[in-house]
């Protein structure tokens, strides 16, 4: 199995090393990158439905899945670039979401 967090940290470190921007500026660049990826998943979904009159059916649902993965990875890289313990931050956030659902929502 892939060491997802190891890969995420390596990507974040490489981006930090290559960027002239540091701290909050690098975080902002990563937020903009995240927005770009969200746009790409939307474009793929529109293409999978054939809703772009110029392009027709330009994407598949596998393309949408791949773009969704890019969104997730880019978001995790943002967490890693912001410092702290991104694994713990994500786990705590998911625990809060689970608690918000309540017992009636558990399957």
Phi and psi in degrees as GROMACS dihedral restraints (atoms count N, CA, C in turn):
[ dihedral_restraints ]
;  ai    aj    ak    al  type     phi  dphi    fc
    3     4     5     6     1   -70.7    20    10
    4     5     6     7     1   139.1    20    10
    6     7     8     9     1   -81.2    20    10
    7     8     9    10     1    88.6    20    10
    9    10    11    12     1   -58.9    20    10
   10    11    12    13     1   -49.8    20    10
   12    13    14    15     1   -67.0    20    10
   13    14    15    16     1   -32.5    20    10
   15    16    17    18     1   -63.1    20    10
   16    17    18    19     1   -42.6    20    10
   18    19    20    21     1   -65.2    20    10
   19    20    21    22     1   -43.0    20    10
   21    22    23    24     1   -61.0    20    10
   22    23    24    25     1   -45.3    20    10
   24    25    26    27     1   -63.6    20    10
   25    26    27    28     1   -38.4    20    10
   27    28    29    30     1   -65.3    20    10
   28    29    30    31     1   -42.9    20    10
   30    31    32    33     1   -61.8    20    10
   31    32    33    34     1   -46.2    20    10
   33    34    35    36     1   -61.2    20    10
   34    35    36    37     1   -43.3    20    10
   36    37    38    39     1   -64.4    20    10
   37    38    39    40     1   -40.7    20    10
   39    40    41    42     1   -63.9    20    10
   40    41    42    43     1   -43.9    20    10
   42    43    44    45     1   -63.6    20    10
   43    44    45    46     1   -42.4    20    10
   45    46    47    48     1   -62.7    20    10
   46    47    48    49     1   -39.6    20    10
   48    49    50    51     1   -67.6    20    10
   49    50    51    52     1   -33.4    20    10
   51    52    53    54     1   -87.2    20    10
   52    53    54    55     1   -13.9    20    10
   54    55    56    57     1   -91.4    20    10
   55    56    57    58     1   140.3    20    10
   57    58    59    60     1   -79.5    20    10
   58    59    60    61     1   -15.9    20    10
   60    61    62    63     1   -92.2    20    10
   61    62    63    64     1   143.0    20    10
   63    64    65    66     1  -129.4    20    10
   64    65    66    67     1   164.9    20    10
   66    67    68    69     1    58.2    20    10
   67    68    69    70     1  -134.8    20    10
   69    70    71    72     1   -59.3    20    10
   70    71    72    73     1   -32.3    20    10
   72    73    74    75     1   -64.9    20    10
   73    74    75    76     1   -40.4    20    10
   75    76    77    78     1   -68.4    20    10
   76    77    78    79     1   -32.6    20    10
   78    79    80    81     1   -66.6    20    10
   79    80    81    82     1   -41.6    20    10
   81    82    83    84     1   -62.8    20    10
   82    83    84    85     1   -42.0    20    10
   84    85    86    87     1   -59.3    20    10
   85    86    87    88     1   -40.6    20    10
   87    88    89    90     1   -67.5    20    10
   88    89    90    91     1   -35.9    20    10
   90    91    92    93     1   -62.8    20    10
   91    92    93    94     1   -42.8    20    10
   93    94    95    96     1   -63.8    20    10
   94    95    96    97     1   -39.5    20    10
   96    97    98    99     1   -62.1    20    10
   97    98    99   100     1   -40.5    20    10
   99   100   101   102     1   -60.9    20    10
  100   101   102   103     1   -44.0    20    10
  102   103   104   105     1   -61.8    20    10
  103   104   105   106     1   -39.6    20    10
  105   106   107   108     1   -59.6    20    10
  106   107   108   109     1   -44.7    20    10
  108   109   110   111     1   -66.1    20    10
  109   110   111   112     1   -37.4    20    10
  111   112   113   114     1   -62.2    20    10
  112   113   114   115     1   -40.1    20    10
  114   115   116   117     1   -61.8    20    10
  115   116   117   118     1   -37.2    20    10
  117   118   119   120     1   -68.8    20    10
  118   119   120   121     1   -36.6    20    10
  120   121   122   123     1   -69.2    20    10
  121   122   123   124     1   -36.2    20    10
  123   124   125   126     1   -64.3    20    10
  124   125   126   127     1   -44.1    20    10
  126   127   128   129     1   -60.7    20    10
  127   128   129   130     1   -41.3    20    10
  129   130   131   132     1   -65.2    20    10
  130   131   132   133     1   -40.7    20    10
  132   133   134   135     1   -64.3    20    10
  133   134   135   136     1   -42.2    20    10
  135   136   137   138     1   -61.6    20    10
  136   137   138   139     1   -41.0    20    10
  138   139   140   141     1   -67.6    20    10
  139   140   141   142     1   -34.7    20    10
  141   142   143   144     1   -68.4    20    10
  142   143   144   145     1   -28.6    20    10
  144   145   146   147     1   -88.3    20    10
  145   146   147   148     1    -8.8    20    10
  147   148   149   150     1    71.1    20    10
  148   149   150   151     1    26.8    20    10
  150   151   152   153     1   -89.2    20    10
  151   152   153   154     1    -1.7    20    10
  153   154   155   156     1   -93.4    20    10
  154   155   156   157     1   113.5    20    10
  156   157   158   159     1   -61.6    20    10
  157   158   159   160     1   -27.1    20    10
  159   160   161   162     1   -80.1    20    10
  160   161   162   163     1   -30.5    20    10
  162   163   164   165     1  -108.6    20    10
  163   164   165   166     1   -21.6    20    10
  165   166   167   168     1    64.3    20    10
  166   167   168   169     1  -140.9    20    10
  168   169   170   171     1   -81.2    20    10
  169   170   171   172     1    88.2    20    10
  171   172   173   174     1   -98.7    20    10
  172   173   174   175     1   -11.6    20    10
  174   175   176   177     1  -137.8    20    10
  175   176   177   178     1   163.6    20    10
  177   178   179   180     1  -111.5    20    10
  178   179   180   181     1   170.6    20    10
  180   181   182   183     1   -68.8    20    10
  181   182   183   184     1   -24.7    20    10
  183   184   185   186     1   -65.6    20    10
  184   185   186   187     1   -36.3    20    10
  186   187   188   189     1   -62.4    20    10
  187   188   189   190     1   -40.5    20    10
  189   190   191   192     1   -62.9    20    10
  190   191   192   193     1   -43.9    20    10
  192   193   194   195     1   -59.8    20    10
  193   194   195   196     1   -44.0    20    10
  195   196   197   198     1   -62.9    20    10
  196   197   198   199     1   -42.1    20    10
  198   199   200   201     1   -67.0    20    10
  199   200   201   202     1   -36.5    20    10
  201   202   203   204     1   -63.0    20    10
  202   203   204   205     1   -38.1    20    10
  204   205   206   207     1   -62.0    20    10
  205   206   207   208     1   -40.4    20    10
  207   208   209   210     1   -60.5    20    10
  208   209   210   211     1   -38.9    20    10
  210   211   212   213     1   -62.1    20    10
  211   212   213   214     1   -47.4    20    10
  213   214   215   216     1   -61.9    20    10
  214   215   216   217     1   -47.7    20    10
  216   217   218   219     1   -62.5    20    10
  217   218   219   220     1   -43.6    20    10
  219   220   221   222     1   -63.3    20    10
  220   221   222   223     1   -38.0    20    10
  222   223   224   225     1   -65.6    20    10
  223   224   225   226     1   -41.7    20    10
  225   226   227   228     1   -66.4    20    10
  226   227   228   229     1   -37.3    20    10
  228   229   230   231     1   -63.3    20    10
  229   230   231   232     1   -39.1    20    10
  231   232   233   234     1   -58.6    20    10
  232   233   234   235     1   -47.6    20    10
  234   235   236   237     1   -57.5    20    10
  235   236   237   238     1   -45.4    20    10
  237   238   239   240     1   -64.7    20    10
  238   239   240   241     1   -38.7    20    10
  240   241   242   243     1   -70.4    20    10
  241   242   243   244     1   -23.0    20    10
  243   244   245   246     1   -81.8    20    10
  244   245   246   247     1    -5.5    20    10
  246   247   248   249     1    88.1    20    10
  247   248   249   250     1  -175.1    20    10
  249   250   251   252     1    75.3    20    10
  250   251   252   253     1  -155.4    20    10
  252   253   254   255     1  -113.5    20    10
  253   254   255   256     1    93.1    20    10
  255   256   257   258     1   -61.6    20    10
  256   257   258   259     1   -33.2    20    10
  258   259   260   261     1   -62.3    20    10
  259   260   261   262     1   -46.9    20    10
  261   262   263   264     1   -65.4    20    10
  262   263   264   265     1   -41.5    20    10
  264   265   266   267     1   -60.7    20    10
  265   266   267   268     1   -44.2    20    10
  267   268   269   270     1   -66.5    20    10
  268   269   270   271     1   -44.3    20    10
  270   271   272   273     1   -60.9    20    10
  271   272   273   274     1   -42.9    20    10
  273   274   275   276     1   -65.0    20    10
  274   275   276   277     1   -39.2    20    10
  276   277   278   279     1   -64.3    20    10
  277   278   279   280     1   -43.8    20    10
  279   280   281   282     1   -64.6    20    10
  280   281   282   283     1   -38.1    20    10
  282   283   284   285     1   -60.6    20    10
  283   284   285   286     1   -41.3    20    10
  285   286   287   288     1   -64.2    20    10
  286   287   288   289     1   -40.3    20    10
  288   289   290   291     1   -63.5    20    10
  289   290   291   292     1   -42.3    20    10
  291   292   293   294     1   -60.7    20    10
  292   293   294   295     1   -44.4    20    10
  294   295   296   297     1   -64.2    20    10
  295   296   297   298     1   -35.3    20    10
  297   298   299   300     1   -67.5    20    10
  298   299   300   301     1   -32.3    20    10
  300   301   302   303     1   -65.1    20    10
  301   302   303   304     1   -40.0    20    10
  303   304   305   306     1    80.3    20    10
  304   305   306   307     1   168.0    20    10
  306   307   308   309     1   -64.2    20    10
  307   308   309   310     1   -32.6    20    10
  309   310   311   312     1   -66.5    20    10
  310   311   312   313     1   -23.4    20    10
  312   313   314   315     1   -89.2    20    10
  313   314   315   316     1    -9.3    20    10
  315   316   317   318     1   -73.7    20    10
  316   317   318   319     1   139.3    20    10
